[in-house]
Amino acid sequence: MCHTLPVVNTLRNAWPQTHFSWIIGKPEATLIGDVPGIEFIVFDKRSGWKAYRDLHRHLAQRRFDLLLHMQMSLRASLASLAVHAPIRLGFDRIRAHDFQWLFTTHRIPHVEREMVMDSFFGFARAVGVTEKQLLWNIPIPARARAEARILVPDSRPLLLLNPCANPRFRNWRDWPYARYAPVAKFAVERLGWQVAITGGTNAGEAAAAEQILRASRVPILNLQGRTPLKTLLALIARARVLISPDSGPVHMATAVGTPVIGLYASTNPDRAGPYCSQQWRVNYYPEALQHLAGKQVSKAPWGTRVRHAEAMALIPPEEVIERLRACAKATAASSRSPDVSWL
């Protein structure tokens, strides 16, 4: 979603007379469903087959000139059948996972070893729009800003820790939680910053937050399970730095201009890292791929994951601290007021 929005905004600027409709998931709509100038059609996947029936009924009498099929999943492909359009543009056959090519009439050209966001901009290039614009323009309502100020009332620079990636089968992306402790200690005692932990509501994320709190022995705010997406975005916009493994908040931070120290060993940050913060990443993917999977980055298929529980443990806290030190120094002069919106 955060990768797609700049592409849509680029096309909107190039085609100001064009109407844009976006079929979007219900949770995602709570974050970007109020972006002006776009019609959002909510698809609630939790409703099962009813969601598909509702979508077909909603679009039965409508006709579109172009479908941009930008989500490579069978669910998205089935939903796309509700869209009546003569041109159905999808990914090239090499990258079109889950049989997406069966649901499209045209495909973007294949480009080797692209970052994910650049691959989405391939849709703009394919329809003749070549000037890339990194515009998100996600509104942050006053209520979300107020909630963020209540959660973190202190005006000191804020370091956010988002320790948990979305859990998936045999896809270990979390850094060992206790290793955040020396990083938090450095931020509090050496930088004089405030530190807060963010995360979802499930038991695993709650346990991760508790482990960090016990190991750190410095004051840390535990915001786990207390931040709806808009409030989380407001917090990220206030933060000086976000530290996180491969996760959604990494790309939310990119959208609001907050530097990200991304932690990567299981996934390749050259493909999926924070788009505007690659200089701050901690990248142990080559080592993990070599030592735990017996492959070299240059020879492994693009997007290869290191599916090993010990991959993220290769990242030492000392390197994360050094990256935080450098990022803090580089951003000190240009730090934003905590309540300034970055659009």
N, C-alpha and C positions, 0 to 999 in steps of 0.2 A: 504494500500500500504506500509506504513512504518512498519507495523507488518509483512508483507509477505516477504519483501526483505531479512531480516536476515535468514529466512528459506531457501530461494532460494540460498543464498550464502553458507549456511551450506551444502546443497545438492551438490552444484558445487564443493566445496572443497572435499567432500567425493567421488564424481563421476567426476573426471577431464576429462574423455573422453566423457561425455554426452553432447549433444546439448540441450540447454534450449530455449524454445520459450515462450513468455509472451504476452497474449492478454490483452491490457491495454487501458484505456480511454485516449482520446486526451489531456485533461488538465494534467492528471497524467504523461503522457509521457514527458511533458515539464520539469518535475522535475527529473525523473529517467530514461528517455529514452536513456540517454547516458552512463548508467552503462555498462562497458565493459564486454564482454563474454556472453551477453544475447541478443537474437533476440527479439525485441519488435514489436508486430503486433498491430497497432493502430486501436481501435474501437471507432468511433465517434458517440456516442449515440444521438447527436443532429440531425443526419441524418435520424433518424427513421428506418424504415424497410430497407432502402437502406444500412445501416451499416451492417445488417445481410446478405443481398445479397452479398455485397462486401467481407465479411468475408468468406462466403461459397465458393465464386469463388477463393479467395486467397488460401484456404486450400483444395480445391477439390482433388488435386492430391497428397496430402501429407498424410503420415501415421506416427503416433506417438506410442511409446510403453506405455506411461503412461500419463494420464490427471490428474492433481491435481486441482480439482474443489474447490477452496478456498474462493469463494465469494458467500455468501448466498443471492442471489437476483434472481428474476425470469428473469430479463434481462440477467444476467450472465449465467443462466441455458440455456436460449434460444441460447445465443452465443456459449455455449459449444457444441451444436449439430453440429457445423461446424467442430469439432475436431474428427478425426477418430482414436480411440485408444481402444484396447481391455480391458484395465483396466482404469476405471473412478472412481477415489477416491474422496469421498466427506465426509461431516460431518456425524456423527452418527444421527440416526433418531430423537433423542431428541433435538438436536441442529440445525438440518437441516431445517431452516425456508424456507418459500416460495416454499414448495414441492421439495426441492433440491434432496431428496432421489430418486425421479422419474427419475433423469438424471444421476445417478451414478450406478456403478456395485459393488463397494466396499466402505466401510465406516470406518473411523478411530474409535478407541474405545472411548467410552464415559468416560469423567473424570468430576467429580463433581467440580463446583465452581472454574474453571480455569480463570486466566487472559487471555485476548484476545490473546496476543502474544503467550502465552503458548499453547493455543488451536491450533494456527497455527503450532507450532512445533510438534503437534500431527501428522501432515502429514509426517514429517521427521521420527518420531518414527515408524509410521505405515509401512514405507518402509525400516526399519532396520538401520536408521541413528540416533544414540542416543546421540552423542556428540553435544550439542547446542553451536553455535558460534554466538555471537552478533556482526555481521559484516554488515555494511550498504554500505560503500564505494561509496557514492553518489558524483560524481564529482561536484566541484564548479568552473565554468570557470572564467578566469581572468576578463572577462567583467562584470560578476555578482559581483565579489569582488570590482571592480572599482566603479560600480554603488552604492554599499553599502557604500563605503568610501565617495562618493559624498553626499549621503543622510545623513550620520552621520560622518562628518569629525573629530569630537572631539575624542581625545584618552582617555578620561575618561571612567571608567567602565560604561557599558550601561545596563539599565533596559528596557526591551521590555514589553509593555502591549498589549496583544491581547484580547480585551474585548468581542468579539462576536464569538459565536459558530454558526455552520451552522443552520439556522432557519428551524424548522420542526413543523408540526402541533401538538399542545398541548405538546410541549417538551421544557420547559423553562430552559435553561442552562446558561443564561447570569447572571452574578453578577450585581446588580444595579450599573449603570455606575458612579454615583456621588461618590460611595464609593472608587473608585480608587484615588480620589483626595488626601486624607490624606496619602495614600501609596506613591504616586508620590512626595508629599511634603517631606515626610521622606527621600526618596531616594535622592532628590536634596539637601535639606538643612542639613540633618544629615550625609548622606553617601558621599555627594559630587559627586553623579553619574549624568549621563545624562539619560533622560527618553524619550522614543519614543513610539508612538502608531502605531500599524500595523492593517491592516484589508483590506477587499475587497472593491469593487466599488459600492455596492448598497447603496441606500439612508438610510437604517436603520443603517448601519455601519458608514456612514458619520455623522449621527445624534449622535450616541454613542460617537464618537471621539470628536465632538463639546461639548457635555455635560461634558466630562472629562476635556477638556481644560478650559471651563468656571469655573468649580468648583475648579480646582487645584490652580490657581493663582501662579504657578511657571513655568519657561520655560520648555515646552514640545514640542518635534518635532512631528508633525502630518504627518505620512507616509501612512495614510489610502488611499488605492487605487493606490499607487505609487510603489508597489513592486511585480513584476512578481515572480513566485515561486522560481526560482534560486536566484534572488536578495534577496528574503525573507530568503532563506536558508543561504545565505552569512551573512545577518544581524544577524540571530539567532546564527550562529557560532561565531560571534563577541561578542554577548551579554554575560554579566556575569550571568544574570538570565532572564527567561521569566515567566511572570505571566499571566495566562489564565484559563478560564473555559474549560470544555471538548471540545476540538477542534483539528483540524488537526495540527496546529503549535506545539501543545504539543508533538506530536509524531515526528515531524520534529526536534524539539529540542533534543529529545532522540537520534535521528539518528546522530547528530553532537556533542553530549556530553555536551550540555548546560543544567544546572540545571533548573528544572521547579517547580514553585509553582503553583500547580494545584488547582483550586477552585471547590469543588464538594459538591452538595447537591441533585441535580436532578438525577445524575447517580452515581453508585457505583464505587469508585476508586479502590476497590479491584479487580474489573473486568476490568475496562477500563482506569485506571489512567496511568500517565507517568511511563513507565516500570522501568526506572533507577532512578527515583526521588520520589519514594513513601514516603521517609522520610521527604520530604518538603511539601507534600500535606496539604491542609486544608480540612478536611473531616467532613461535617455536614450531610452526607447522612443518618446515623442512626437516627439522630434527626428528619430530614425531613420525613423519612419513617414512624416513629412512630407518630409524631404529625399531619402530614398532610395526611397520607394515612392509619393510624391505623394498621401498620404492623411492625414486628420485622425483622431485617436483617437475623437472623438465620432461620426464618420460611418463608420468602418471596422467591418466585422463583428467581433463579439467573438471573440477568439482569433486574429486576424490576426497572422501572423508577418512580420517584415521579413527577407525572404530575400535578403540582400545581404552579401557577404563583408566589407564595410567598416563594417557597422552597429556592432559592438562597439568599434571603434576610436574612436568618438565619445566614449567615456568617458575623461576625463582622470585620470591618477594622483593629481593634487592633490586632486580631490574625494573619491577613495577614502581618501586619507590623512586628510582632514578628518573624514570619517565615522568612521574608526577612532579618531581622537583623541577625538571626542565620545562614542563608544560606550565607550571605555576609561574615560573620566571618569565616565560614568553608571553603569557596572557596578562600579567600584572598591569602593564601600562594600558592595555586596551580592554580591561574588564568592564563589563556592563553593569549598570545599576540593576539590583535584583528584580525590579519591577518593570524593566523596559522590555517591550515585546520585540521579538526578532521575527520579522515576516519576510 
